Amino acid sequence: MGNGASAPKNKVGKRVVNEKVENAKKTGVLSLQEHGLEDIPKQLFELTNLSTLDLSKNKLTRLDQHQHGLSKLANLKSLNCEFNQLQRGTLTPVAHLAKLQTLSLGNNRLGHDVPMDKNNPSAQQPDCLPPLPASLKQVKLNTNHLTTVPPQICSPSLSKLQKLDLSFNHLASVPAAIGGLVSLVEINLDSNLIVALPEEIGSLKKLKSLSLKNNSISVESTNFHPTRNPQPLPAALFTETPLTDLNLAGNKMTNTALNEFDGFEKFLERRQKVKTKGVYGGALTNLSVCGLD
């Protein structure tokens, strides 16, 4: 009734937040999901034992409202801020969370420009992200209107990063620096504008799963040439990584063309071994032919 807006599923209000904060002192886990928050409650910053914090589905525009606020949560391992309105240049406290392993920032506004000072026309837009903790194992940046991969994501310091989600953005390319993320096992690049991957993707010696659904990868001729007609997925992806799960559905290419890619035969041999292992050992992997007809 009223204006027809759907009410949050969780009970909200200062009393409810206070009760949850008190409980979190014992459990180390706090969920304030869908509480209509426009600011982070100050009492939260005293939870120095907190390991898991869920602030998703609120109305937060920044994480740096309070000096040294989130930075005090020295034991935090998981931070979920998905489905907010977070803007670039407002995530500074994240840089100080030295034990953080999972950072979920999907469905925010990190790729949008922010209003600049009219009195300083030469001012540049702030970075989308601050330097990220070296402890990170999983990062989600899906649906953030990103047109380039933030350089902080490809920092060699992220040597423990295993899972990276950059799906549903506006990325046309992937930087060569991604080859420095030596522990990557899974990458999701679905629903972008990517036309090719860099040769350095072959440096990912632990990469097992790569999803590139609904991108702009196409093949006009399989008569590949390093400069005139480069192979959009480099041979090193197939020959130098342990990749077994590749999804290319929704790209303008055929399975027939893919089978003519340099290195693809080795990829198929590896997948066949996984399939055989699955018959006898129950391995879980997607063994469709890369989602192509």
C-alpha positions in Angstrom: 0.0 0.0 0.0 1.2 3.6 0.2 3.6 4.4 -2.6 3.9 0.7 -3.6 7.7 0.5 -2.7 8.7 -2.9 -1.4 9.8 -2.8 2.2 13.2 -4.3 3.1 13.1 -7.9 4.1 15.1 -7.4 7.3 13.9 -5.5 10.3 15.6 -2.1 10.4 16.2 0.6 13.0 18.8 1.6 15.5 17.6 -0.9 18.0 17.9 -3.8 15.6 21.4 -2.6 14.5 22.5 -2.3 18.1 21.3 -5.8 18.9 23.1 -7.3 15.9 26.3 -5.4 16.8 26.1 -6.8 20.3 25.7 -10.3 19.0 28.6 -9.8 16.6 30.9 -9.2 19.6 30.5 -12.8 20.4 30.3 -14.4 16.9 32.6 -12.2 14.9 30.0 -12.2 12.1 27.7 -9.2 11.3 25.1 -8.9 8.6 23.4 -5.6 8.0 22.1 -6.6 4.5 19.1 -4.6 3.3 18.9 -2.2 6.2 18.5 0.9 4.2 21.8 2.2 5.4 23.2 5.5 3.9 26.1 5.5 6.4 28.0 2.8 8.3 27.0 2.7 12.0 29.9 4.0 14.1 29.5 1.3 16.7 30.5 -1.2 14.1 34.1 0.1 14.1 34.6 -1.1 17.7 34.2 -4.7 16.6 37.9 -5.4 16.3 37.3 -9.2 16.4 34.9 -9.1 13.4 35.8 -11.6 10.6 32.8 -11.3 8.3 30.8 -8.2 7.4 27.9 -8.0 5.1 26.7 -4.5 4.1 25.1 -5.5 0.8 21.8 -4.1 -0.6 21.9 -0.8 1.2 22.4 2.8 0.0 26.0 3.4 0.8 27.9 5.7 -1.5 31.3 5.5 0.2 33.2 3.6 2.8 35.4 6.4 4.0 32.9 8.6 5.8 34.6 8.1 9.2 38.3 8.6 9.7 40.0 5.3 10.5 36.5 3.7 10.6 36.6 0.4 8.7 40.4 0.4 8.9 40.0 -0.6 12.6 38.6 -4.0 11.6 42.0 -5.6 11.6 40.7 -9.2 11.7 38.2 -8.8 8.8 38.4 -11.6 6.3 35.2 -11.1 4.3 33.6 -7.8 3.2 30.4 -7.8 1.1 29.3 -4.4 -0.2 27.4 -5.6 -3.2 24.3 -3.7 -4.5 25.1 -0.3 -3.0 26.0 3.0 -4.8 29.7 3.0 -4.0 31.7 5.5 -6.0 35.3 5.6 -7.2 37.8 7.1 -4.7 35.7 6.2 -1.6 37.1 2.8 -0.7 40.4 3.9 1.0 39.8 1.9 4.2 39.9 -1.4 2.3 43.6 -0.9 1.7 44.3 -1.3 5.5 42.4 -4.6 5.9 45.5 -6.7 6.0 43.7 -10.1 6.6 40.9 -9.6 4.0 40.4 -12.6 1.8 37.1 -12.0 0.1 36.0 -8.6 -1.3 32.6 -8.4 -3.0 31.9 -5.0 -4.7 29.5 -6.1 -7.5 26.6 -3.9 -8.6 28.0 -0.5 -7.6 29.1 2.6 -9.4 32.9 2.4 -9.4 33.2 2.9 -13.1 31.2 6.1 -13.2 32.9 9.5 -13.1 32.3 11.5 -9.9 31.5 15.3 -9.9 34.7 17.3 -9.8 35.6 20.7 -8.3 34.6 23.3 -10.9 37.3 25.6 -9.5 40.0 23.0 -10.4 39.3 22.0 -14.0 42.6 20.2 -14.3 41.7 17.7 -11.5 41.7 14.1 -12.5 39.1 11.5 -11.6 40.1 9.4 -8.5 41.1 5.8 -8.9 38.3 3.3 -8.8 40.1 1.3 -6.2 42.8 1.9 -3.5 45.8 -0.4 -3.3 44.3 -3.8 -2.4 45.5 -6.1 0.5 47.9 -8.8 -0.5 45.8 -11.3 1.5 42.9 -11.3 -1.0 41.8 -14.6 -2.5 38.6 -13.5 -4.2 37.4 -10.2 -5.7 34.1 -9.5 -7.3 33.7 -6.3 -9.4 30.9 -7.3 -11.7 28.3 -4.8 -12.9 30.3 -1.6 -12.1 30.3 0.2 -15.5 34.0 -0.3 -15.8 35.6 0.5 -19.1 39.1 -0.6 -18.1 40.4 -3.1 -15.6 41.6 -1.2 -12.6 45.4 -1.4 -12.4 45.1 -2.2 -8.6 43.5 -5.6 -9.6 46.5 -6.6 -11.6 49.1 -5.7 -9.0 51.8 -8.4 -8.6 51.2 -8.0 -4.9 48.0 -10.0 -5.2 49.9 -13.2 -5.4 47.2 -15.1 -3.5 44.2 -14.1 -5.7 42.4 -17.2 -6.9 39.0 -15.9 -8.2 38.3 -12.7 -10.1 34.8 -11.6 -11.4 34.8 -8.7 -13.8 31.6 -9.7 -15.6 28.8 -7.4 -16.9 31.1 -4.3 -17.4 32.2 -2.5 -20.5 35.7 -3.9 -20.9 37.1 -4.0 -24.4 40.4 -5.5 -23.4 42.4 -7.3 -20.7 45.7 -5.8 -19.7 48.9 -7.8 -20.1 49.5 -7.3 -16.4 46.9 -10.0 -15.6 49.7 -12.5 -16.2 51.2 -11.4 -12.9 48.3 -12.9 -10.9 50.1 -16.2 -10.5 47.5 -17.9 -8.3 44.4 -17.2 -10.4 42.2 -20.3 -10.8 39.0 -18.8 -12.1 38.2 -15.7 -14.1 34.7 -14.5 -15.1 34.7 -12.0 -17.9 31.1 -12.6 -19.2 29.1 -9.8 -20.9 31.8 -7.4 -21.8 33.2 -6.1 -25.1 36.4 -8.1 -25.2 37.8 -8.9 -28.6 41.0 -10.7 -27.6 43.1 -11.8 -24.7 46.8 -10.9 -24.2 49.6 -13.4 -24.7 50.4 -13.0 -21.0 47.3 -15.0 -20.1 49.5 -18.0 -20.7 51.5 -17.2 -17.6 48.6 -18.2 -15.3 49.9 -21.6 -14.4 46.9 -22.4 -12.1 44.1 -21.2 -14.3 41.4 -23.9 -14.7 38.2 -21.9 -15.5 37.7 -19.0 -17.9 34.3 -17.7 -18.9 34.0 -15.2 -21.8 30.3 -15.5 -22.6 28.7 -12.7 -24.6 31.7 -10.8 -25.6 33.0 -9.6 -29.0 35.4 -12.3 -29.9 35.1 -13.2 -33.6 37.0 -15.0 -36.3 36.8 -14.1 -40.0 39.7 -16.3 -41.1 41.7 -19.0 -39.3 44.7 -18.1 -41.4 46.2 -16.4 -38.4 49.1 -14.0 -38.6 50.8 -12.2 -35.6 50.0 -8.7 -36.9 47.5 -8.9 -39.8 45.2 -11.5 -38.2 46.2 -12.5 -34.7 44.5 -15.4 -33.0 42.1 -13.8 -30.5 42.8 -16.5 -27.8 46.6 -17.0 -27.8 47.9 -20.5 -28.1 49.6 -20.1 -24.7 46.1 -20.1 -23.1 45.7 -23.7 -24.2 49.2 -25.0 -24.0 50.7 -23.2 -21.0 47.8 -23.2 -18.5 45.9 -26.2 -16.9 42.6 -24.7 -18.3 39.8 -27.3 -18.6 36.7 -25.1 -18.4 36.2 -22.5 -21.2 32.9 -20.9 -22.0 32.7 -18.8 -25.2 28.9 -18.9 -25.7 27.5 -15.7 -27.3 30.6 -14.8 -29.3 30.6 -14.5 -33.1 32.7 -17.6 -33.8 32.0 -21.3 -34.3 33.3 -24.5 -32.8 34.8 -25.4 -36.1 36.9 -22.2 -36.1 37.9 -22.8 -32.5 39.2 -26.3 -33.4 41.7 -24.6 -35.8 43.2 -22.4 -33.1 46.9 -23.1 -32.4 47.2 -25.1 -29.2 43.5 -26.0 -29.0 44.3 -29.7 -29.6 46.3 -29.8 -26.4 43.4 -28.2 -24.5 41.0 -30.9 -25.8 43.4 -33.7 -24.7 43.5 -32.2 -21.2 39.8 -32.0 -21.1 39.4 -35.6 -22.2 41.6 -36.7 -19.3 39.4 -34.7 -16.9 36.3 -36.3 -18.5 37.9 -39.8 -18.0 38.7 -38.9 -14.4 35.1 -37.8 -14.0 33.8 -41.2 -15.1 35.9 -43.0 -12.4 36.4 -40.3 -9.8 33.5 -37.9 -10.1 35.4 -34.8 -11.1 33.1 -31.7 -11.4 33.7 -29.6 -14.4 31.7 -28.3 -17.4 32.6 -30.4 -20.4 30.5 -28.9 -23.1 32.4 -27.8 -26.2 33.1 -24.2 -24.9 29.4 -23.2 -25.5 29.8 -22.9 -29.3 27.9 -24.5 -32.1 
